[in-house]
Structures are given as structure tokens and as C-alpha cells.
């Protein structure tokens, strides 16, 4: 079963997905929405679960979990926790959290090294961050 990963922000959400064997993570899209309209993100998740080429093949959803470097929680951490609880009420597959510290910074560094300017990288940064979150998650399940 595939794994769908999300990097949730207040106005955008990056999506990434694994291959069926959970070896490769690929970015899907940067989804933009109005400030804090998370119901639109849930609709997009349901699209991937029920109406896309991935219908019936996703077995887990991974949410990037934004902890501070000292492992304490921030307002954004609580926002993601609330979103995760809402999502769990509408999907019938596991929703898990994955530490996302440094994922956005890592995505920005990758895009800069590839020669993308700041404006151009905005269109890819969130899905690349979701991909990095998913890669970390996949590494973890390989060693369990």
C-alpha cells in the first residue's frame, strides 16, 4: 500500500506519495488555499484516496509534525494536531505524525542548489518538503 504525506501550512499544503513498495517518495503538488481553510485540504486528501489514480491504494497518511529544535511544541504543532484529529474522523486509514524539523529548510536548499530562484521555488517547496518528510518516514519503517 502507498503512503500519502502532507506538509501542512496555514495557506498551502505539500503532498507527496510513495510507490506501492514504499521505497520511493515523489512529490505530488503544492496545494494553495485561503488562510486556515483546512476543509479544502481534507477535500484534497479525499480526492487522492477516492477519485484519483491512487484510489484504493493508499494505506497510511503521514502528517509532517512541526516541533521546535528543542522538541517543544509551537502554535503550528497544535494546528497540525487539530488538523490530524479532524482528518482521522473522515478517513478510515491510519494518520500518523512524522517529525518534520528541517524539512522546509532542506527543500529550500535543494531547490537553491538546483538553480531555482526564490519565486520559482515557491511552486515546488511544499511538495518537496512533503517528499522529504515521507522519505524520513520510509527510512523509519524500513528499520522497524
Backbone bond lengths (Angstrom), bond angles and torsions (degrees), N, CA, C in turn:
res aa  C-N    CA-C-N  psi(-1)  N-CA   C-N-CA  omega(-1)  CA-C   N-CA-C  phi
1 X - - - 1.452 - - 1.531 109.62 -
2 X 1.304 114.86 144.52 1.461 121.37 178.81 1.527 110.65 -77.78
3 X 1.333 114.51 164.17 1.456 121.47 176.01 1.525 107.53 -123.59
4 X 1.322 116.12 131.24 1.464 122.74 177.31 1.522 107.67 -102.03
5 X 1.341 117.10 129.90 1.463 121.09 -179.85 1.518 110.50 -117.23
6 X 1.332 115.15 145.70 1.458 121.81 179.49 1.520 110.05 -127.72
7 X 1.325 115.66 138.64 1.460 122.99 169.18 1.524 105.48 -114.57
8 X 1.331 116.38 96.76 1.457 122.41 -171.37 1.517 112.26 -89.15
9 X 1.323 115.70 130.20 1.452 122.58 171.62 1.514 109.11 -121.23
10 X 1.326 117.15 -172.93 1.463 120.06 -178.63 1.515 112.67 -81.62
11 X 1.347 118.03 -19.92 1.467 121.30 -179.90 1.517 113.47 -131.99
12 X 1.314 117.32 -2.25 1.459 119.97 178.51 1.518 109.73 -152.01
13 X 1.322 114.43 159.11 1.457 120.89 178.88 1.521 107.83 -142.28
14 X 1.314 115.59 125.89 1.453 120.01 174.38 1.512 109.58 -88.90
15 X 1.330 116.11 140.69 1.454 122.04 178.39 1.526 109.22 -120.26
16 X 1.330 115.62 141.30 1.455 121.71 174.33 1.521 107.28 -142.38
17 X 1.331 115.72 159.55 1.466 120.05 -179.04 1.520 110.02 -142.04
18 X 1.315 115.40 150.10 1.462 120.55 176.92 1.522 109.45 -90.56
19 X 1.309 114.88 165.33 1.463 119.77 170.69 1.532 106.96 -76.72
20 X 1.338 118.60 169.80 1.470 120.20 -177.03 1.537 114.32 -60.19
21 X 1.336 116.92 -24.94 1.462 120.26 -179.26 1.533 113.16 -93.23
22 X 1.326 116.83 3.15 1.470 122.90 179.44 1.530 112.85 57.61
23 X 1.330 114.55 43.46 1.461 120.77 177.88 1.524 110.49 -108.61
24 X 1.326 116.76 -41.85 1.464 122.18 -174.22 1.522 110.17 -115.02
25 X 1.333 115.93 134.49 1.463 122.35 174.45 1.522 108.20 -105.35
26 X 1.332 116.56 134.44 1.462 121.64 179.54 1.521 109.63 -130.11
27 X 1.332 115.93 136.28 1.453 120.04 175.37 1.518 110.81 -68.95
28 X 1.318 116.51 140.89 1.466 121.48 178.39 1.529 111.94 -102.21
29 X 1.339 116.18 -59.71 1.458 119.11 -176.34 1.512 111.54 -165.22
30 X 1.334 113.91 159.91 1.463 122.93 166.94 1.512 105.71 -99.45
31 X 1.307 116.77 114.88 1.450 121.67 -178.35 1.523 108.52 -101.97
32 X 1.319 117.08 120.39 1.469 122.14 -179.30 1.526 108.90 -102.03
33 X 1.332 115.11 143.50 1.466 121.24 179.83 1.512 108.54 -149.57
34 X 1.322 116.06 165.93 1.463 119.97 178.14 1.521 109.82 -67.35
35 X 1.320 115.46 150.69 1.455 123.12 -176.11 1.531 112.11 -43.73
36 X 1.323 116.05 120.30 1.469 124.79 175.22 1.527 115.07 62.49
37 X 1.309 119.83 19.80 1.469 122.19 175.57 1.527 109.41 -89.07
38 X 1.316 115.42 69.01 1.458 121.72 -173.29 1.521 113.25 -70.56
39 X 1.333 117.26 -16.72 1.464 119.64 175.57 1.529 110.26 -61.20
40 X 1.332 117.17 -30.74 1.464 120.12 177.28 1.525 111.56 -69.40
41 X 1.318 116.74 -33.16 1.466 120.90 176.50 1.527 109.23 -68.27
42 X 1.314 116.69 -41.60 1.468 120.03 177.60 1.521 110.14 -62.34
43 X 1.327 117.65 -41.16 1.466 120.47 176.31 1.522 111.10 -60.23
44 X 1.332 117.09 -39.27 1.469 120.85 178.85 1.528 110.27 -66.92
45 X 1.323 117.46 -40.44 1.469 120.43 176.35 1.525 109.51 -60.26
46 X 1.328 116.83 -46.21 1.464 120.51 179.26 1.524 111.57 -62.44
47 X 1.328 116.91 -33.66 1.462 120.66 174.89 1.531 110.09 -59.05
48 X 1.329 116.64 -48.39 1.465 119.76 -179.71 1.522 111.50 -64.90
49 X 1.333 117.26 -36.29 1.460 120.31 -178.59 1.523 113.30 -74.04
50 X 1.342 116.90 -33.45 1.465 119.85 -168.76 1.519 116.72 -120.19
51 X 1.324 118.56 -21.58 1.465 118.26 -169.52 1.524 113.95 -129.52
52 X 1.279 118.49 7.72 1.456 120.29 -177.07 1.520 109.78 -111.64
53 X 1.319 114.84 -176.16 1.470 119.27 177.00 1.526 112.02 -65.42
54 X 1.340 117.80 -9.54 1.459 122.11 179.75 1.526 112.64 -96.90
55 X 1.314 116.84 5.47 1.465 121.66 -176.64 1.526 110.98 -52.00
56 X 1.310 115.64 126.92 1.458 121.54 177.09 1.521 115.07 77.64
57 X 1.331 117.89 0.13 1.470 119.08 -176.06 1.525 113.85 -111.93
58 X 1.331 117.70 1.18 1.471 120.82 -179.10 1.523 108.29 -100.82
59 X 1.341 115.79 124.24 1.457 120.10 -176.25 1.517 114.89 -109.78
60 X 1.329 117.58 -11.30 1.461 121.64 -178.86 1.523 108.77 -150.77
61 X 1.332 115.84 147.16 1.463 121.92 171.99 1.521 106.89 -116.11
62 X 1.326 115.97 129.68 1.460 122.33 178.47 1.523 107.97 -110.23
63 X 1.317 115.89 124.78 1.465 121.58 176.45 1.519 109.22 -105.46
64 X 1.328 115.83 129.17 1.449 119.86 174.19 1.521 109.29 -61.48
65 X 1.320 116.52 130.88 1.460 122.62 -175.26 1.524 108.62 -111.17
66 X 1.338 116.96 105.41 1.467 121.33 -172.05 1.527 114.18 -84.49
67 X 1.297 115.97 89.06 1.457 121.11 174.32 1.525 109.49 -91.93
68 X 1.322 115.80 155.48 1.468 119.78 172.88 1.525 107.81 -73.60
69 X 1.319 115.82 166.24 1.459 120.16 -178.28 1.528 112.06 -60.57
70 X 1.338 117.66 -27.69 1.466 120.40 178.00 1.536 111.85 -88.48
71 X 1.331 116.34 11.50 1.468 125.28 178.76 1.524 114.16 73.23
72 X 1.318 118.24 7.27 1.458 120.22 175.66 1.527 109.43 -80.47
73 X 1.326 114.79 162.58 1.459 120.94 -178.36 1.528 110.60 -91.87
74 X 1.335 114.88 151.09 1.464 122.40 176.25 1.528 108.22 -119.29
75 X 1.324 115.77 178.03 1.467 119.97 175.76 1.527 110.24 -58.14
76 X 1.325 116.52 -38.14 1.462 120.77 179.81 1.532 111.07 -65.58
77 X 1.331 117.28 -35.58 1.464 121.01 176.53 1.526 109.84 -60.24
78 X 1.325 116.17 -46.87 1.466 120.17 179.77 1.532 111.40 -64.87
79 X 1.333 117.00 -35.67 1.461 121.01 177.21 1.532 109.91 -61.50
80 X 1.328 116.67 -45.23 1.462 120.80 -179.91 1.528 110.58 -66.71
81 X 1.320 117.56 -38.66 1.465 120.26 176.81 1.524 111.12 -61.02
82 X 1.348 116.82 -45.06 1.480 119.96 178.46 1.522 110.66 -62.91
83 X 1.334 116.81 -42.43 1.462 120.09 178.22 1.531 110.07 -61.92
84 X 1.322 116.81 -43.39 1.466 120.48 179.22 1.518 111.94 -59.16
85 X 1.331 117.04 -41.13 1.463 120.36 177.88 1.525 111.20 -64.80
86 X 1.333 117.15 -41.24 1.478 120.22 176.98 1.517 110.59 -62.81
87 X 1.334 116.03 -42.78 1.462 120.49 -178.20 1.520 111.37 -64.65
88 X 1.321 117.22 -40.15 1.467 121.70 179.97 1.524 111.82 -60.26
89 X 1.329 117.04 -26.81 1.462 120.67 -179.66 1.525 113.07 -76.41
90 X 1.340 117.44 -17.43 1.470 119.25 -175.83 1.525 113.99 -115.49
91 X 1.331 118.11 -6.49 1.467 119.75 177.19 1.523 108.58 -118.94
92 X 1.314 116.10 153.77 1.468 119.44 -179.03 1.526 111.86 -111.30
93 X 1.327 115.74 31.29 1.464 121.80 174.85 1.528 108.07 -126.30
94 X 1.324 117.69 160.09 1.466 119.65 -179.16 1.535 112.43 -61.91
95 X 1.329 115.11 140.03 1.466 123.28 172.66 1.522 105.34 -117.51
96 X 1.338 116.01 119.15 1.457 120.56 -176.44 1.525 109.85 -123.71
97 X 1.321 115.46 156.71 1.463 121.29 178.26 1.522 109.67 -100.91
98 X 1.326 115.43 143.23 1.461 122.32 176.57 1.519 108.69 -130.17
99 X 1.319 116.49 127.16 1.461 121.90 177.27 1.528 108.96 -50.24
100 X 1.328 115.81 127.34 1.460 119.36 -177.98 1.527 112.55 -116.48
101 X 1.327 117.03 14.65 1.462 118.70 179.67 1.520 109.74 -53.84
102 X 1.298 115.45 131.03 1.462 124.59 176.50 1.531 114.53 76.92
103 X 1.334 119.57 0.22 1.464 119.55 -177.34 1.528 112.19 -66.63
104 X 1.325 117.93 -43.00 1.468 120.17 179.62 1.521 110.33 -68.19
105 X 1.312 116.91 -40.82 1.465 120.48 177.42 1.522 109.68 -62.84
106 X 1.323 116.63 -42.87 1.465 120.91 177.46 1.520 111.92 -61.31
107 X 1.334 116.27 -41.61 1.464 120.45 178.36 1.528 110.87 -63.62
108 X 1.328 116.28 -42.71 1.469 119.87 178.92 1.518 110.90 -63.25
109 X 1.311 117.41 -41.20 1.466 120.84 179.35 1.524 111.54 -64.66
110 X 1.313 116.90 -40.97 1.468 120.75 178.31 1.530 110.03 -62.64
111 X 1.322 116.72 -45.66 1.465 120.46 -178.80 1.531 111.32 -66.21
112 X 1.328 117.33 -39.82 1.468 120.53 177.31 1.524 110.54 -63.12
113 X 1.321 116.96 -43.65 1.469 119.49 -178.88 1.533 111.22 -67.62
114 X 1.332 116.02 -22.39 1.466 120.17 176.35 1.529 111.87 -85.40
115 X 1.340 116.16 -0.88 1.460 120.13 176.95 1.517 115.33 88.59
116 X 1.320 117.49 13.08 1.458 120.68 178.75 1.523 108.78 -81.13
117 X 1.332 116.60 133.50 1.464 119.38 175.92 1.532 109.39 -78.97
118 X 1.315 116.25 170.73 1.466 121.47 -175.19 1.519 111.95 -59.70
119 X 1.320 117.11 -42.82 1.467 120.25 -178.46 1.524 110.94 -65.90
120 X 1.319 116.80 -45.32 1.464 120.97 -178.98 1.529 111.04 -67.57
121 X 1.332 116.74 -35.87 1.462 119.46 -176.51 1.526 112.62 -70.28
122 X 1.339 118.25 -21.58 1.468 120.79 177.22 1.522 111.76 -57.79
123 X 1.336 116.63 -31.71 1.460 120.56 -177.66 1.528 112.57 -75.43
124 X 1.314 118.39 -10.64 1.465 122.03 -175.46 1.534 113.81 -125.04
125 X 1.338 116.80 -20.35 1.464 121.77 -169.95 1.527 113.62 -56.39
126 X 1.322 118.27 -46.13 1.469 120.66 -175.34 1.524 112.46 -68.18
127 X 1.326 117.35 -41.62 1.466 118.47 179.07 1.523 110.75 -69.25
128 X 1.342 117.37 -33.31 1.454 120.31 176.03 1.528 110.09 -68.32
129 X 1.325 118.15 -39.21 1.467 121.20 176.07 1.533 109.71 -62.51
130 X 1.330 117.98 -41.98 1.470 121.62 176.84 1.529 110.05 -61.89
131 X 1.314 116.32 -39.07 1.466 120.80 177.98 1.535 110.38 -63.11
132 X 1.333 117.34 -42.85 1.465 120.94 178.67 1.534 111.52 -65.39
133 X 1.338 116.25 -38.84 1.468 120.86 176.05 1.525 109.82 -61.12
134 X 1.325 115.63 -44.92 1.465 120.67 179.80 1.524 111.27 -65.49
135 X 1.325 117.32 -40.44 1.464 120.05 177.46 1.523 110.89 -59.67
136 X 1.335 117.06 -43.08 1.467 120.32 177.40 1.529 110.93 -62.31
137 X 1.323 116.37 -41.90 1.469 120.36 178.95 1.527 110.31 -63.12
138 X 1.325 116.38 -44.65 1.469 119.97 -179.11 1.535 110.99 -63.12
139 X 1.318 117.38 -37.67 1.477 120.16 176.67 1.522 109.80 -61.15
140 X 1.328 116.48 -41.35 1.457 121.17 -179.22 1.513 113.10 -64.01
141 X 1.333 117.62 -41.57 1.473 119.11 -178.03 1.526 111.32 -74.69
142 X 1.307 117.37 -21.59 1.469 120.28 177.95 1.529 111.37 -70.54
143 X 1.354 116.33 -26.39 1.457 120.05 -176.58 1.511 113.21 -102.67
144 X 1.322 118.12 7.25 1.474 120.32 178.72 1.509 110.67 -79.00
